[in-house]
Amino acid sequence: MTRPERPRRAALTLLWLALLTPAAQAQQTAPAPAEARPKLGLVLSGGGARGLAHIGVLKVLERERIPVDMITGTSMGAIIGGLHASGLSATELERELVAVSWSEVFATRVDRQLLSQRRKEEDFEFSPAIELGMRRGEILAPQGTLSSRGLELLLRRFTLPVSRVERFDDLPTPFRAVATDMEGGGQVVVDRGDLALAMRSSMSVPGVFAPTEWQGRILGDGGLVNNLPVDVARSLGAEVLVAVNVGTPLAGRDSLSSLVGLTAQMINILTEQNVQRSIASLWAQDVLITPELGKLTSGDFDRSREFIAAGERAAEALLQRLRPFAVPPEDYARWQLTRRHPNPQTPRLAAVVLEGSEQTHPERFKAQLASTAGQAFSAERAERDMRLLASSGDYVRVDYHVEQRQSGDTLVFTMEDKPWGPNYFRIGLDLSTDFSGDSAFNLRISHNRHWLTPSGTEWRNQLTIGQTPRLYCELYQPLTLKIGQSADWFLSAWGELDRRRINLYDQAGEGRNIARLGRSGSSLGLDLGQPWGNFGELRLGLVHQGWRVTPELLSAELPQGIASQTWRETGLRLKAVIDQLDYANFPQRGYRLALDALAGHQSGAGTHRAEINRIEMQATGVRSWGAHTVNLNLRALHAKQPETSAQGPYTLGGFHQLSGYQPGQLNGNTLLFSRATYYMRLRETPMLTRGLMVGGSLEAGNAWDRRKSASLGDLRWAGSFFIGADTGIGPMYLGVGHAPKGGTELYLFIGRP
């Protein structure tokens, strides 16, 4: 509606507002009759977390009995506006959104405890934060740095009462969401379809959330073209507007020194330009509310109460201009009744279908779904199934909705394949120094190829380049079409090549380094296994290993018979893992139990074939109280094998493995080790990290040549103090360790110590 075409009713509205002198307004105790009230449109801008201030404005409008006839919104404004238009009151919005754990909503993947053990195990070698892909020979990166899965689940849950509404004019309050056509660059006004998807599409922030597809268009954040959609509200027939602008202001020069800062500033400039155009188009009777948000940023979702309070203050400061739009209590009560959407009858599912994936075969997951045909629809079960499908790691989006099909009410799970799959790459880095000349460097690369066959065959490769080169390859073949059930089994064929150095120390003296050996090894294995859902995994298999030990540096104290040896070993291995840690690095809750046992025979270095057996047990338990975490770890190992075989990780020493001792300084065929670690998560969260930690450890352990020699009285003690962070390339530590019988060492680690 252009200014020359204003209807007569709008002109009468202007006259009515002009007649309301300040004195008359002060004396007025009852608003104008409902029939004389102009149609009021509410326009809500985008701004990330700053958009939570819209809730404060809505609270004031409700308190003052000011009905809203239509809502338009962009990005976070579309989310708040769409939820309010669906029937949620400002009080309900505040209660629900303040209680939301936003860190979980924006998590890059589902909770680690919900992953299969196969997806969990790589976390100890490679950070899940950075994942690249390859398709048709082209290296690809994710389209967004955050997953929108949690946000979509939240929106789906809140909009269930209006899930069958097709036209947004038929919502309790008419609504429009604004998005950007990422191909054509124009504005897209979403006025029908899936409300949850419309709100999510409007908030597809470039580089943060991946864009969505709607009616054949690729939709991005609407703030790029119309962050304060005044014109959209006019087109719906609004005669007077309340526009709320919470957009992020332009940053200062200090923020322009990085690529991230420049990119953010560029987007803010584009957004601010269209916002100013919208503000310039406001009419005299329109009300512009601009909450004073100070240093609160678009990412401060954990400060929701402050945003809401700021919105309330901004609206209250303009009460003199807002109150003329109020209506009498009885009229407002009738208006509220029109916003009450009748509770829809719970549908009984005629079918459950999985759609959208072209690279995978999601029917393989169907036996695991809690939602089945014949049941009454349950949002809780659907959300649980949505997380299960997402935990496979193959989809950038997983969503659900109920729709009427020929067979009846159908629960549809929609999966969108990761555009950078099905070949996935992770990169890890090991960098360590003790600041006294002993340093190490390794570059690690992981490749996973998913869905080689419809049954879910996977090919995994790991390559390490640096001080300890390693090549690992595994072919994983599920034997059934079910996942995680008791009937689910798999075969795993794997091979490994590695080379490492072994330092030998004078055990009887002061721990002097008396030799350095090089060990080159190869392994082949075939396992029959059973995944225990998201609880853990069991494997039983044959393994054959061979290795050669050659001297690099020798001394006169070198034990006889240890140099230039070739060994072979064949055995039956049992491996069981139960893993319920929330994070592999700096976990905050959960536990992990691992058992690895082998029995077989070993020969080499001129010795006859000898029977061997080894067993290793590890246990970790973690608990947190707010920002404070205690992590307890216990490790026990015993081996019966030739003493000169140089086989097995039976050593202690190094950071968090008896800090203050040299790596591998203590060795033997029987080992006991325990560690209690405390760390506190600081409020500061450096870029590209999960958090900054400060803490310390108390460690005790030792290694003995024979089990009969093991004694708790011989335990050696150590401790450490450190600052750490879980970064995109692995954990980082800067610490100091001390052992009374060892020494004091400074450590810098990137990677697992």
Phi, psi and omega in degrees: 000116181275163184299318179294342184258019180301134180289164181301326182297323179295322179295319177297325179297317179299317179296319181296319180292323182293327181287344181278086177290161179305321180294317180296322180295322181293326182276343186286123179252342179235130180295169179297155179304152183299325184291340180266357184284131177289156176290123185258125176252137179254125182244121184242127184273167173276167180165019180064222182300334178300337178293346175296341176296337178301328181297320178298320177296316179299323179299318180292317179300319180291319180296325181271005179059050179252105181285145178251129184268338180198153182227135169235146182205158179232137175056237180297331174296327176291324180291310179295315181294319180294320178294319177294319179295333180285351177123352179286132178281168179298322179296318178294320177299315180298314182299316184287314188281333175292328182279351183289136172272096187293333177296327177282325179299320184260017178298144183289342176205174180295166180308138183301326180298338182273353181281156171291159180299329179297323178282332182286322195296331180290341182299334181283345179251328186223137177292135178281000186289329184239120180224127176250169181218170176221131176219128180052040176080002182252130176284127184234154177239158177303150180279347179215154180275340179241153174273139178266007186301314181294322178295317180296320178297318179297313181295321179298318182295316184288334185259009180304321181299337181244023185295338180266001179282124182268313182264131182289347172291340182267003174291163176310325170229125179307143191214148172223137174251141182251130177228176180245132173285108187287348176267313183268341179084002182268176178277140175238120177260112182272117185238005181199170176102218184274112184299316181299318179292324179297316179294316179298320180297321181294338182251034177276071184299125182304130179081350180251304177245142177292146177293165179244169178246132181218119180050044177081001179253147173267116187255135175241185184302130181291344180296341179294332184242331184199083186282341177231085193284068178296315183297328179293320177295321177299318183295340178276355179102012179294133180260340175213144186239145164247109183252131182243117182251115179239017183304152180287124179291163179294143182277164179276181184297327184300331183275356185265014183268002181227161179297320180297316180296319179295319179297315179298319180295321179299315179295319179297323179296314179299318181292315183296327179297315181286334176294316180296324176295320179294319180296321180295338181272356180293147179269172184298324183277351179288154181244123177256122179249124179234094181301143177274103187256357175055234183268006176294132186252173181291348180256003184273058182294336180284001179245041186299322181297323179294320178297315182297317179297321179295322177295320178298313182299319182295320180289321180295329178293342181245024182301326182299328179272337183274325187298331176300342181269002181285159179235162179300157183306318183292324177292322179292323178297318178296321179296320179296326178297326180291341180271352180279113180274128179301138179298121182291149177291134180295120183286151171261125189287126174273335181199158173233123183233154178239124187225164169104334184273135175251338183265337185244179178233079187295345177302338179296336180273349193298325180295342182267350184289140175282335179274127180224158177299142181097343178275158165286140182299136177230122178296325180297316179294320180296320178293321177298318179292324178298318178293322179299314180296321181291333184291347178292338179080012184259352190236140176278333177218140171226126183220166178218155172199161177253129179224156179275120177237180184302325181279349181125198180295124186237129174273118185249120171262124181251122178248134175248116183300146172297123182292349180258010178259184006267007173266119184244140181235140169233151181236133178234160182222130171247120178222124182215150174205148174254013177063015177233021175103350180263104183231161180213150179215133175219137171252126184242137181230132178243138176232127175237128174248112182270154169056054171293331178226163178300338180279353176101025178300136180233148178237123183238136177225142176225132181232130175242129179239126179148221185292325180238076182299146183203142174228125182231138180220135180219139171246121187247121184235107173297145182257352180227172178264010178250157180235127172077003177271170180295340180271004185271128179224162177213160170247140179227118174252128187217158176214155184211139170236136180208159175217135179211166178258145177240120175264132177254139184237156176284104185288329184278336184264230185259020179076034179286142178286117184252348179194156171228127182245151172256135182236117176251128185226159174219148182218146172227140181212154175223118185244142165253124187225167177225119175282135178263059180057229177264013184271319182172208186199149177234135177226141172225125185199172175264141179222136176234131183227149173220145180206153179234132180250126180231145180284142174245313174227130183236161172223170181295342182271002182299130179300145181292143172085008184264340188268154174050064182238147174238132185230154175223150183211136176226135182199174176255126186244138174243128180226127178228136181225132169239118188229112178232029175284143179283332175218146176288324180249133183050055179296156180245343176198160176113188182207162178212132177235138181219137177229129179225116183229144180219140175224134182179214180222157185221143178213157178149170177055035176079003180268156175286164179299129183240142174287138180228156168206144179222146175215134180228134179231138176225143178220136177226134176227134186228138176216145182234150172233096185065235181275359185257134185227139173241128183238117180252134182226137179226136180222132178223138183214140174218138180223140171246108186196166176301137187293336186262011188282345180052042181242139174098148182274061187262054183228159174228156179131145182107175185301124180065011174232046195082072181303140182102335172271157176288148177303125180078011184294325178254130181214156180175179180269351174231133186220138172229137180206139175219150182213133172245120183241134173244136171214150181241132179276123180279159181293328180290133177237098180301154180302143178065026174228161176276340180165163179253129184242149171228135184190191180205168182223153171237125189232146177213140179174174175190169177229140183232152179291326183228150181297325182294339181276346184294134180209136177297337178290344179266004182300140175257146187248151179203168178202168180210160170229137187209159166244132185219164177207145175266102187261176180290347177245010178127176180289149179234135179229140166232113188210175175230136179236150180217138175229128181304324180260004179247271180177194178240130184227146170262143183227142167230121182233137160236120190113181182278130180290000000 
